[in-house]
Amino acid sequence: MLPKDPWLLRHGLYEYGTWKVEPEIISLSRRINNHMPVHMAYLVENALQAKGLRLRDAVVTVLGVAYLENSDDTRNTPAGPLVLLLQSKGTEVKLHDPYVRDWELAPSTIERDIMEAAKGSDCLVLVTKHAEYFNLDLDKLGEVMRTSCIVDGRNVFDQDAVLAKGFEYRCIGKVGARH
C-alpha cells in the first residue's frame, strides 16, 4: 500500500462509518514506518562506530531519494527525514538517484554516477531499491569510498558478499547483519 492509502481508509471509517472503530493495525503500521528513518540513522551511526567514526565526522551517501523504486516520485520518501536527521547530527550527506533530477530537500546536486557519489564517502545508505543497486561493483565502491560501510534499508545486498568484500554491514530485516 502507498503511505496515504491506510490513512484514507482510516479517515473513511471515522467520517463515514457507522461505528467509530480505531483500526489499530493501520495506526501501528504507520508509526513503525514513520520510525524507520530514525532506525536507519541509528544503523548508520552503529556501523560508523564499528569503524571508529562519529556521525559528525562522516560523509554519508544516500542511495535513492525516490519513494518508489525505478521512478522519480519523491512524495513521502523516507529519504527526507533520514537526510534531515543525519544533517542535524552534523553529517555531510551526498545523494545518488538514477531517476530523480530535482528534490527540495537535496543538500546539493543529486549525483547520477554511483562511483562519483560514493567517492570519499564513509557509508552508503540504500533507501530506494532501484534496479541499478542490485548489481553494484563492491570492489570499485570499496576503492573510491573513504570507509567501507553499507546500511541496507531494502534488503537488496547479499550479506555474505558484502562482508566478504570487507564492508561493515547493517540491514533492516536481517538478524546479525554486521561484520
MARNUVEX-238347 format. One record per atom (N, C-alpha, C): x, y, z; residue number from 1; residue in three letters; atom name. Coordinates in pm, whole numbers, always signed. Atoms other than C-alpha are relative to their C-alpha. Layout:
N
east:north:up:nr:rest:atom
X:Y:Z:NUM:ALA:CA
...
***
This chain:
179
east:north:up:nr:rest:atom
+83:-119:+0:1:MET:N
+0:+0:+0:1:MET:CA
+87:+125:+0:1:MET:C
-69:-127:-5:2:LEU:N
+109:+355:-56:2:LEU:CA
-25:+64:+136:2:LEU:C
+13:-58:-134:3:PRO:N
+160:+564:+260:3:PRO:CA
-132:+70:+26:3:PRO:C
+125:-73:-22:4:LYS:N
-156:+768:+207:4:LYS:CA
-121:-92:+8:4:LYS:C
+117:+87:+8:5:ASP:N
-387:+472:+144:5:ASP:CA
-53:-45:+136:5:ASP:C
+53:+38:-132:6:PRO:N
-408:+346:+504:6:PRO:CA
-68:+117:+71:6:PRO:C
+61:-116:-64:7:TRP:N
-480:+700:+624:7:TRP:CA
-135:+34:-63:7:TRP:C
+128:-25:+67:8:LEU:N
-754:+740:+363:8:LEU:CA
-106:-99:+49:8:LEU:C
+92:+101:-52:9:LEU:N
-914:+415:+481:9:LEU:CA
-43:+36:+143:9:LEU:C
+29:-37:-139:10:ARG:N
-887:+527:+844:10:ARG:CA
-95:+121:+3:10:ARG:C
+85:-119:+6:11:HIS:N
-1038:+868:+758:11:HIS:CA
-143:-38:-41:11:HIS:C
+132:+44:+45:12:GLY:N
-1325:+698:+572:12:GLY:CA
-78:-70:+110:12:GLY:C
+67:+67:-112:13:LEU:N
-1401:+480:+874:13:LEU:CA
-54:+101:+100:13:LEU:C
+42:-101:-97:14:TYR:N
-1413:+783:+1102:14:TYR:CA
-111:+89:-54:14:TYR:C
+91:-98:+57:15:GLU:N
-1601:+1011:+866:15:GLU:CA
-132:-60:-44:15:GLU:C
+119:+55:+62:16:TYR:N
-1848:+776:+702:16:TYR:CA
-48:-131:+59:16:TYR:C
+36:+130:-57:17:GLY:N
-1851:+456:+905:17:GLY:CA
-114:+10:+100:17:GLY:C
+110:+6:-95:18:THR:N
-2149:+351:+1113:18:THR:CA
+53:-6:+142:18:THR:C
-62:+11:-131:19:TRP:N
-1929:+255:+1405:19:TRP:CA
+135:+68:-2:19:TRP:C
-129:-67:-11:20:LYS:N
-1633:+459:+1519:20:LYS:CA
+101:-101:+56:20:LYS:C
-95:+105:-35:21:VAL:N
-1368:+189:+1519:21:VAL:CA
+141:+51:-27:21:VAL:C
-140:-35:+22:22:GLU:N
-997:+255:+1563:22:GLU:CA
+68:-118:-68:22:GLU:C
-73:+107:+69:23:PRO:N
-813:+47:+1301:23:PRO:CA
+145:-1:+50:23:PRO:C
-129:-6:-69:24:GLU:N
-518:-13:+1533:24:GLU:CA
+116:-48:-85:24:GLU:C
-109:+52:+82:25:ILE:N
-314:-213:+1283:25:ILE:CA
+49:+106:-99:25:ILE:C
-40:-108:+92:26:ILE:N
-316:+83:+1042:26:ILE:CA
+83:+103:+74:26:ILE:C
-73:-101:-78:27:SER:N
-208:+330:+1309:27:SER:CA
+137:-52:+43:27:SER:C
-127:+59:-43:28:LEU:N
+61:+95:+1440:28:LEU:CA
+97:-14:-116:28:LEU:C
-89:+16:+115:29:SER:N
+199:+18:+1095:29:SER:CA
+54:+134:-47:29:SER:C
-48:-133:+38:30:ARG:N
+221:+390:+1013:30:ARG:CA
+105:+50:+98:30:ARG:C
-100:-42:-99:31:ARG:N
+406:+459:+1341:31:ARG:CA
+132:-72:-23:31:ARG:C
-123:+78:+28:32:ILE:N
+654:+181:+1258:32:ILE:CA
+68:+56:-125:32:ILE:C
-59:-54:+122:33:ASN:N
+705:+311:+904:33:ASN:CA
+59:+139:+22:33:ASN:C
-50:-135:-27:34:ASN:N
+746:+668:+1028:34:ASN:CA
+128:-1:+83:34:ASN:C
-119:+11:-85:35:HIS:N
+1015:+549:+1271:35:HIS:CA
+122:-54:-78:35:HIS:C
-110:+64:+74:36:MET:N
+1225:+373:+1002:36:MET:CA
+117:+94:-31:36:MET:C
-116:-87:+21:37:PRO:N
+1435:+680:+911:37:PRO:CA
+85:+18:+127:37:PRO:C
-73:-10:-127:38:VAL:N
+1529:+713:+1279:38:VAL:CA
+81:-127:+23:38:VAL:C
-70:+127:-15:39:HIS:N
+1620:+345:+1290:39:HIS:CA
+117:-9:-98:39:HIS:C
-108:+1:+99:40:MET:N
+1824:+380:+970:40:MET:CA
+115:+89:+46:40:MET:C
-106:-89:-50:41:ALA:N
+2015:+675:+1119:41:ALA:CA
+77:-69:+113:41:ALA:C
-67:+76:-105:42:TYR:N
+2089:+457:+1423:42:TYR:CA
+93:-106:-60:42:TYR:C
-84:+103:+64:43:LEU:N
+2219:+178:+1197:43:LEU:CA
+123:+62:-65:43:LEU:C
-114:-71:+57:44:VAL:N
+2441:+429:+1015:44:VAL:CA
+100:+33:+111:44:VAL:C
-86:-36:-112:45:GLU:N
+2577:+555:+1346:45:GLU:CA
+72:-123:+56:45:GLU:C
-56:+124:-52:46:ASN:N
+2633:+199:+1468:46:ASN:CA
+109:-56:-91:46:ASN:C
-100:+51:+96:47:ALA:N
+2817:+91:+1151:47:ALA:CA
+125:+89:+0:47:ALA:C
-114:-92:-2:48:LEU:N
+3036:+402:+1158:48:LEU:CA
+81:-15:+128:48:LEU:C
-71:+20:-127:49:GLN:N
+3119:+350:+1526:49:GLN:CA
+87:-125:-5:49:GLN:C
-79:+123:+13:50:ALA:N
+3236:-1:+1442:50:ALA:CA
+129:+24:-78:50:ALA:C
-120:-38:+77:51:LYS:N
+3486:+165:+1206:51:LYS:CA
+75:+116:+67:51:LYS:C
-69:-105:-75:52:GLY:N
+3587:+424:+1469:52:GLY:CA
-36:+142:-41:52:GLY:C
+43:-132:+44:53:LEU:N
+3393:+717:+1321:53:LEU:CA
-125:+47:+72:53:LEU:C
+121:-60:-55:54:ARG:N
+3129:+956:+1451:54:ARG:CA
-81:+61:-113:54:ARG:C
+88:-58:+102:55:LEU:N
+2831:+1085:+1255:55:LEU:CA
+46:+139:-42:55:LEU:C
-36:-138:+32:56:ARG:N
+2953:+1443:+1277:56:ARG:CA
+129:+12:-81:56:ARG:C
-124:+0:+78:57:ASP:N
+3282:+1346:+1112:57:ASP:CA
-13:-78:-130:57:ASP:C
+20:+93:+111:58:ALA:N
+3128:+1128:+841:58:ALA:CA
-63:+66:-123:58:ALA:C
+68:-32:+125:59:VAL:N
+3023:+1162:+480:59:VAL:CA
-85:-122:-33:59:VAL:C
+94:+109:+26:60:VAL:N
+2714:+953:+407:60:VAL:CA
-66:+24:-135:60:VAL:C
+67:-8:+129:61:THR:N
+2581:+884:+59:61:THR:CA
-130:-79:+4:61:THR:C
+132:+63:+4:62:VAL:N
+2209:+811:+36:62:VAL:CA
-24:-47:-142:62:VAL:C
+29:+59:+130:63:LEU:N
+2129:+575:-249:63:LEU:CA
-151:-8:-18:63:LEU:C
+142:-1:+30:64:GLY:N
+1784:+656:-380:64:GLY:CA
-75:+99:+86:64:GLY:C
+85:-95:-72:65:VAL:N
+1570:+954:-285:65:VAL:CA
-146:-12:-40:65:VAL:C
+139:+22:+41:66:ALA:N
+1257:+842:-468:66:ALA:CA
-69:-91:+101:66:ALA:C
+78:+90:-87:67:TYR:N
+980:+678:-267:67:TYR:CA
-14:-136:-66:67:TYR:C
+31:+122:+73:68:LEU:N
+903:+421:-534:68:LEU:CA
+119:-37:-88:68:LEU:C
-115:+43:+81:69:GLU:N
+1176:+214:-699:69:GLU:CA
-26:+21:-149:69:GLU:C
-1:-19:+145:70:ASN:N
+1262:+284:-1062:70:ASN:CA
-98:+109:-45:70:ASN:C
+83:-115:+35:71:SER:N
+1069:+612:-1059:71:SER:CA
+65:+125:+56:71:SER:C
-51:-127:-53:72:ASP:N
+1127:+978:-985:72:ASP:CA
-94:+60:+104:72:ASP:C
+101:-46:-95:73:ASP:N
+842:+1005:-732:73:ASP:CA
+60:+14:+139:73:ASP:C
-59:-24:-133:74:THR:N
+973:+1165:-412:74:THR:CA
-106:+26:+108:74:THR:C
+104:-23:-102:75:ARG:N
+636:+1209:-238:75:ARG:CA
+11:-105:+109:75:ARG:C
-2:+87:-118:76:ASN:N
+650:+1060:+113:76:ASN:CA
+125:-87:+8:76:ASN:C
-120:+81:-4:77:THR:N
+1003:+931:+63:77:THR:CA
+62:+0:+140:77:THR:C
-69:+4:-130:78:PRO:N
+1176:+810:+381:78:PRO:CA
+138:+64:-7:78:PRO:C
-130:-67:+13:79:ALA:N
+1493:+969:+241:79:ALA:CA
-6:+140:+63:79:ALA:C
+13:-135:-55:80:GLY:N
+1360:+1310:+351:80:GLY:CA
+33:+9:+147:80:GLY:C
-31:-8:-143:81:PRO:N
+1350:+1255:+726:81:PRO:CA
+140:-54:+32:81:PRO:C
-134:+55:-25:82:LEU:N
+1670:+1047:+709:82:LEU:CA
+107:+105:-28:82:LEU:C
-98:-104:+34:83:VAL:N
+1865:+1323:+532:83:VAL:CA
+0:+110:+105:83:VAL:C
+10:-107:-100:84:LEU:N
+1737:+1588:+774:84:LEU:CA
+58:-43:+135:84:LEU:C
-52:+51:-127:85:LEU:N
+1821:+1371:+1075:85:LEU:CA
+152:-11:-3:85:LEU:C
-146:+11:+11:86:LEU:N
+2173:+1295:+954:86:LEU:CA
+65:+138:-1:86:LEU:C
-54:-136:+4:87:GLN:N
+2234:+1662:+876:87:GLN:CA
-6:+67:+137:87:GLN:C
+12:-60:-133:88:SER:N
+2109:+1763:+1221:88:SER:CA
+108:-50:+96:88:SER:C
-107:+56:-82:89:LYS:N
+2384:+1544:+1367:89:LYS:CA
+138:+38:-55:89:LYS:C
-126:-49:+54:90:GLY:N
+2650:+1721:+1160:90:GLY:CA
+59:-83:-111:90:GLY:C
-48:+88:+106:91:THR:N
+2683:+1454:+892:91:THR:CA
-10:+71:-135:91:THR:C
+7:-48:+138:92:GLU:N
+2771:+1559:+538:92:GLU:CA
-73:-106:-81:92:GLU:C
+82:+95:+75:93:VAL:N
+2509:+1397:+313:93:VAL:CA
+13:+27:-149:93:VAL:C
-2:-3:+146:94:LYS:N
+2552:+1320:-56:94:LYS:CA
-115:-87:-49:94:LYS:C
+115:+73:+53:95:LEU:N
+2274:+1187:-278:95:LEU:CA
+30:-61:-136:95:LEU:C
-3:+63:+132:96:HIS:N
+2252:+944:-567:96:HIS:CA
-140:-51:-30:96:HIS:C
+125:+57:+47:97:ASP:N
+1941:+861:-765:97:ASP:CA
+3:+3:-153:97:ASP:C
-4:+3:+145:98:PRO:N
+1925:+748:-1128:98:PRO:CA
-123:+63:-66:98:PRO:C
+125:-50:+57:99:TYR:N
+1573:+891:-1175:99:TYR:CA
-35:+142:+43:99:TYR:C
+40:-130:-54:100:VAL:N
+1526:+1198:-954:100:VAL:CA
+101:+106:-42:100:VAL:C
-88:-109:+43:101:ARG:N
+1664:+1522:-1100:101:ARG:CA
+1:+114:+102:101:ARG:C
+13:-109:-96:102:ASP:N
+1536:+1779:-851:102:ASP:CA
-78:-47:+120:102:ASP:C
+67:+35:-124:103:TRP:N
+1433:+1747:-490:103:TRP:CA
+19:+115:+97:103:TRP:C
-8:-118:-87:104:GLU:N
+1352:+2027:-247:104:GLU:CA
+89:-21:+122:104:GLU:C
-85:+25:-117:105:LEU:N
+1547:+1858:+35:105:LEU:CA
+145:-33:-36:105:LEU:C
-135:+37:+43:106:ALA:N
+1859:+1793:-172:106:ALA:CA
+102:+97:+60:106:ALA:C
-103:-86:-58:107:PRO:N
+2161:+1923:+25:107:PRO:CA
+94:+56:-107:107:PRO:C
-80:-43:+114:108:SER:N
+2339:+1957:-308:108:SER:CA
-61:-66:-124:108:SER:C
+53:+66:+119:109:THR:N
+2304:+1809:-652:109:THR:CA
-21:-148:+27:109:THR:C
+22:+144:-7:110:ILE:N
+2172:+1460:-694:110:ILE:CA
+88:-62:-107:110:ILE:C
-99:+60:+90:111:GLU:N
+2456:+1265:-845:111:GLU:CA
-62:-113:-80:111:GLU:C
+46:+108:+87:112:ARG:N
+2386:+1032:-1138:112:ARG:CA
+100:-115:-5:112:ARG:C
-106:+100:+7:113:ASP:N
+2719:+849:-1134:113:ASP:CA
+22:-59:+140:113:ASP:C
-8:+65:-131:114:ILE:N
+2726:+597:-850:114:ILE:CA
+141:+9:+59:114:ILE:C
-137:-6:-50:115:MET:N
+3107:+597:-823:115:MET:CA
+37:+141:+45:115:MET:C
-24:-139:-39:116:GLU:N
+3119:+976:-809:116:GLU:CA
-71:+30:+133:116:GLU:C
+76:-22:-124:117:ALA:N
+2851:+976:-538:117:ALA:CA
+68:-67:+119:117:ALA:C
-64:+76:-108:118:ALA:N
+3041:+716:-333:118:ALA:CA
+140:+49:+32:118:ALA:C
-138:-46:-18:119:LYS:N
+3378:+887:-373:119:LYS:CA
+15:+79:+130:119:LYS:C
-26:-67:-127:120:GLY:N
+3511:+987:-31:120:GLY:CA
-103:-24:+108:120:GLY:C
+108:+27:-96:121:SER:N
+3203:+853:+145:121:SER:CA
+44:-101:+105:121:SER:C
-26:+95:-108:122:ASP:N
+3214:+669:+476:122:ASP:CA
-106:-107:+10:122:ASP:C
+110:+97:-10:123:CYS:N
+2880:+493:+442:123:CYS:CA
-97:+23:-115:123:CYS:C
+108:-3:+98:124:LEU:N
+2634:+409:+168:124:LEU:CA
-126:-46:+70:124:LEU:C
+127:+35:-63:125:VAL:N
+2273:+403:+283:125:VAL:CA
-104:-20:-109:125:VAL:C
+97:+30:+104:126:LEU:N
+2033:+229:+49:126:LEU:CA
-142:+23:+51:126:LEU:C
+135:-36:-41:127:VAL:N
+1688:+385:+80:127:VAL:CA
-104:-50:-101:127:VAL:C
+95:+38:+106:128:THR:N
+1521:+308:-255:128:THR:CA
+59:-115:-80:128:THR:C
-51:+120:+65:129:LYS:N
+1552:-26:-426:129:LYS:CA
-9:+9:-152:129:LYS:C
-11:-13:+146:130:HIS:N
+1625:+96:-778:130:HIS:CA
+75:-121:-55:130:HIS:C
-63:+116:+64:131:ALA:N
+1726:-184:-1016:131:ALA:CA
+152:+15:-8:131:ALA:C
-143:-28:+13:132:GLU:N
+2069:-20:-1057:132:GLU:CA
+79:-45:+123:132:GLU:C
-72:+32:-124:133:TYR:N
+2159:-101:-695:133:TYR:CA
+19:-149:+23:133:TYR:C
-9:+143:-22:134:PHE:N
+2122:-476:-728:134:PHE:CA
+133:-61:-45:134:PHE:C
-124:+56:+54:135:ASN:N
+2449:-527:-917:135:ASN:CA
+116:+97:+12:135:ASN:C
-109:-95:-19:136:LEU:N
+2689:-274:-771:136:LEU:CA
+133:-73:+8:136:LEU:C
-136:+55:-5:137:ASP:N
+3062:-340:-809:137:ASP:CA
+59:+37:+137:137:ASP:C
-47:-27:-136:138:LEU:N
+3161:-369:-442:138:LEU:CA
+150:+25:+5:138:LEU:C
-144:-25:+3:139:ASP:N
+3532:-383:-527:139:ASP:CA
+29:+145:-35:139:ASP:C
-21:-139:+41:140:LYS:N
+3518:-49:-709:140:LYS:CA
-52:+97:+105:140:LYS:C
+53:-86:-105:141:LEU:N
+3299:+103:-439:141:LEU:CA
+98:+9:+117:141:LEU:C
-97:+2:-109:142:GLY:N
+3547:-5:-173:142:GLY:CA
+124:+82:-30:142:GLY:C
-117:-79:+41:143:GLU:N
+3825:+163:-371:143:GLU:CA
-24:+150:+7:143:GLU:C
+26:-145:+3:144:VAL:N
+3653:+502:-402:144:VAL:CA
-51:+54:+133:144:VAL:C
+51:-44:-130:145:MET:N
+3500:+514:-54:145:MET:CA
+115:+23:+98:145:MET:C
-99:-24:-105:146:ARG:N
+3694:+653:+242:146:ARG:CA
-8:-110:+105:146:ARG:C
+25:+106:-98:147:THR:N
+3538:+396:+478:147:THR:CA
-103:-94:-60:147:THR:C
+88:+100:+63:148:SER:N
+3365:+73:+374:148:SER:CA
-114:-41:+93:148:SER:C
+121:+31:-77:149:CYS:N
+3019:+74:+536:149:CYS:CA
-120:+5:-93:149:CYS:C
+127:-1:+73:150:ILE:N
+2680:-13:+390:150:ILE:CA
-112:-25:+99:150:ILE:C
+124:+22:-74:151:VAL:N
+2341:+23:+555:151:VAL:CA
-108:-21:-106:151:VAL:C
+94:+45:+103:152:ASP:N
+2079:-160:+350:152:ASP:CA
-142:+6:+55:152:ASP:C
+136:-17:-49:153:GLY:N
+1727:-36:+413:153:GLY:CA
-104:-80:-75:153:GLY:C
+97:+72:+83:154:ARG:N
+1565:-256:+147:154:ARG:CA
+38:-145:-23:154:ARG:C
-37:+142:+8:155:ASN:N
+1739:-592:+189:155:ASN:CA
+39:-38:-144:155:ASN:C
-42:+19:+138:156:VAL:N
+1900:-564:-155:156:VAL:CA
+129:-80:-10:156:VAL:C
-133:+59:+11:157:PHE:N
+2255:-675:-88:157:PHE:CA
+6:-139:+62:157:PHE:C
-30:+131:-58:158:ASP:N
+2377:-1027:-25:158:ASP:CA
+99:+22:+114:158:ASP:C
-80:-27:-119:159:GLN:N
+2513:-1007:+329:159:GLN:CA
+137:-66:-8:159:GLN:C
-128:+70:+7:160:ASP:N
+2784:-1269:+275:160:ASP:CA
+95:+64:-100:160:ASP:C
-83:-64:+102:161:ALA:N
+2910:-1099:-41:161:ALA:CA
+55:+133:+49:161:ALA:C
-41:-131:-51:162:VAL:N
+2922:-757:+126:162:VAL:CA
+107:-18:+108:162:VAL:C
-97:+25:-106:163:LEU:N
+3104:-892:+431:163:LEU:CA
+131:-53:-56:163:LEU:C
-121:+57:+62:164:ALA:N
+3349:-1087:+212:164:ALA:CA
+86:+108:-65:164:ALA:C
-74:-111:+62:165:LYS:N
+3449:-757:+47:165:LYS:CA
+54:+97:+106:165:LYS:C
-57:-81:-107:166:GLY:N
+3538:-611:+388:166:GLY:CA
-83:+118:+46:166:GLY:C
+87:-109:-42:167:PHE:N
+3242:-380:+437:167:PHE:CA
-59:-28:+138:167:PHE:C
+84:+5:-119:168:GLU:N
+3081:-308:+771:168:GLU:CA
-142:+5:-54:168:GLU:C
+131:+13:+62:169:TYR:N
+2718:-401:+704:169:TYR:CA
-110:-6:+105:169:TYR:C
+122:+5:-80:170:ARG:N
+2381:-332:+865:170:ARG:CA
-116:-6:-98:170:ARG:C
+114:+15:+90:171:CYS:N
+2044:-421:+719:171:CYS:CA
-129:-8:+79:171:CYS:C
+134:+14:-55:172:ILE:N
+1677:-382:+800:172:ILE:CA
-46:-141:-34:172:ILE:C
+61:+129:+26:173:GLY:N
+1525:-726:+838:173:GLY:CA
+95:-120:+0:173:GLY:C
-94:+111:-10:174:LYS:N
+1840:-936:+880:174:LYS:CA
+63:+0:+139:174:LYS:C
-56:+14:-133:175:VAL:N
+1943:-1058:+1221:175:VAL:CA
+150:-19:-12:175:VAL:C
-145:+18:-3:176:GLY:N
+2313:-1028:+1296:176:GLY:CA
+69:+57:-122:176:GLY:C
-59:-57:+121:177:ALA:N
+2383:-817:+987:177:ALA:CA
+110:+98:+39:177:ALA:C
-115:-84:-33:178:ARG:N
+2720:-689:+1093:178:ARG:CA
+127:-80:-26:178:ARG:C
-129:+64:+27:179:HIS:N
+3085:-763:+1028:179:HIS:CA
+73:-25:+129:179:HIS:C
***
